[in-house]
Amino acid sequence: MMKGETIKLEKGQLIGYCIDLGKAPLLILQAKKGYIMCGYLNMNTANKLGDIAGKVTGVKTYDDMLKATVIEVSENAKKEGLTEGMNAQDFLQNLF
């Protein structure tokens, strides 16, 4: 089952998507111009689609995601000045 939730940050609101897959959830936090995804999703696809995206791993909740370090970024995220090693919440704040 998929659940959606609104999450407020300083610069705007995110939409959180969660799909319970049993052992771990599939999670996405979407801002106005891009998103953070969990390890289930593929950065190669984000690049092919031209998305502004960051990836975090080892997360099970939206709060975990916001506190996590971004381990991979899309090519279009790099063009926006977003980098690996950023805190995910800071990454998302730049997408409003």
C-alpha positions in Angstrom: 0.0 0.0 0.0 1.3 3.5 -0.9 1.0 6.3 1.6 1.5 10.0 1.0 2.3 12.7 3.5 3.1 16.4 3.5 6.2 17.5 5.3 7.0 21.1 6.1 10.5 22.5 5.8 11.8 26.0 6.2 11.6 26.9 2.5 8.5 24.9 1.5 6.6 21.7 1.7 7.6 18.2 0.5 5.5 15.4 -0.5 6.6 12.1 1.0 5.8 8.8 -0.7 6.1 5.5 1.1 5.5 2.0 -0.3 5.7 -0.8 2.3 7.6 -3.7 0.6 8.0 -5.9 3.6 11.6 -5.8 4.7 12.1 -2.1 3.9 10.0 0.7 2.6 10.5 2.4 -0.8 10.7 6.1 0.1 10.7 9.4 -1.9 10.7 13.0 -0.7 9.7 15.3 -3.5 10.3 19.1 -3.5 9.2 21.6 -6.2 12.2 21.0 -8.6 13.4 17.5 -7.6 13.6 14.7 -5.1 15.5 12.5 -2.7 15.1 8.7 -3.3 16.0 5.7 -1.2 18.3 2.9 -2.3 15.6 0.9 -4.1 15.6 3.4 -6.9 18.1 3.8 -9.8 20.1 7.0 -10.5 20.8 5.9 -14.1 17.0 6.2 -14.7 16.9 9.6 -13.0 19.7 10.8 -15.3 18.0 9.4 -18.4 14.9 11.3 -17.5 16.8 14.5 -16.7 15.6 14.6 -13.1 17.2 16.6 -10.3 17.7 13.8 -7.8 19.7 12.7 -4.8 20.0 9.2 -3.3 20.2 8.1 0.4 20.5 4.6 1.8 19.8 2.8 5.1 16.6 4.7 5.7 13.2 3.5 6.9 11.4 6.8 7.7 11.1 10.3 6.2 12.9 11.6 9.3 15.8 9.1 8.6 15.9 10.5 5.0 16.1 14.1 6.1 19.0 13.3 8.4 20.9 11.1 5.9 23.9 12.0 3.8 23.3 12.1 0.1 25.5 9.4 -1.5 24.7 10.0 -5.2 23.4 12.8 -7.2 22.0 13.1 -10.7 23.8 15.1 -13.5 21.2 17.8 -13.4 21.5 18.0 -9.6 25.3 18.7 -10.1 24.4 21.5 -12.5 22.3 23.0 -9.7 25.4 22.9 -7.4 24.1 20.0 -5.4 26.7 17.4 -4.4 27.3 14.0 -2.8 28.0 14.4 0.9 25.3 17.0 1.5 22.7 16.5 4.2 19.5 15.4 2.5 17.4 18.2 4.1 19.8 20.8 2.8 19.7 19.2 -0.6 15.9 19.4 -0.6 15.8 23.0 0.7 17.7 24.0 -2.5 14.9 22.5 -4.6 12.1 25.1 -3.8 
